Amino acid sequence: MSDAYVIEVCGRTAGIVARDSDDHGFNFFSAARPFNVMEGQCFSDPMAAERVARMLAKNGGLPRNRQLARSRPESSPRRFG
């Protein structure tokens, strides 16, 4: 599995995800203003980041269903997927 992936939504680059140094997931780095809210979030895999980016593009906001998110300590980035 690669260490970095480009996330595209509707032919537009939303950002990239890169495997974190501890191999606990993939951190998102925004490439466009509508996806800035995802900046720094940690995802279990690249597809999880793409799902959230698609929801964000479709609904104009992050999903409210907290079942998509895993709880992490407040000092750590949130983890989706």
N, C-alpha and C positions, 0 to 999 in steps of 0.2 A: 504494500500500500504506500502511495506517495505521501510526502510530508506537507504538501500544499496543494490547494485546489482553488480554481476560480469559480465563484458562484454567479451564475447568470439567471436573470428572470426576464422573461419576455424579450430576449435578445439584448438585454442591457446588463452590464456588469454591476452587480450589487456589491461585490467585495471579494475578498479571498479568505480562506480558512487555512491556518497553518497549525500543524501538530505542536502542542506545547512541549517544552523541554523535558517534562516529567512523563510524557506519553499518557496523560490522563484525558486527553480530548483534543479538540481543535478550536483555536481562538479565531474569532472573526475580526477582520479589518475592513471597514467600509470603504467603498470606492465612489459612492454617490450619496448626496445629502439625504434622500428618503430612507436610506439604510443606516444612517448614523446612530440610530437608537440601538442597533445591534452591536456597535463597536465595543470590542473587548469581551463580548460574551463568549463563553466556552460551550462547545457543542460536543456531543458524544461521537458524532461522525459528520462528514461533509453533507450527507443527505439531510440530516436534521437541520443544519444551517440553511440549506436550500428550501426546506419546507417552511421554515419561519420567514425567510425572505419572500417567498411566494405569498404567504398569508399577509405579510406587511404590505406588499405591492397591491394585493387585491382589496384589503380592508382598510388600508391607511393607518394601521396600528398593529402592535404586537398582539398575539393571541392572549385572551384573558383566561383560557383554560389552563389552570396551574398544574394540571396533570401532565402537561408537556414539559414542565420545568422540574428539575430536581433541586431540592433545597441544598444550599451550600452555606457555609458560614458567611456572615456579612462582609468579612474582609476579603473574600474571594469573589471572582466574577460569577454571575449566575451561569448555570449550565442547563442547556436545553437538549432535548432528544432522548 
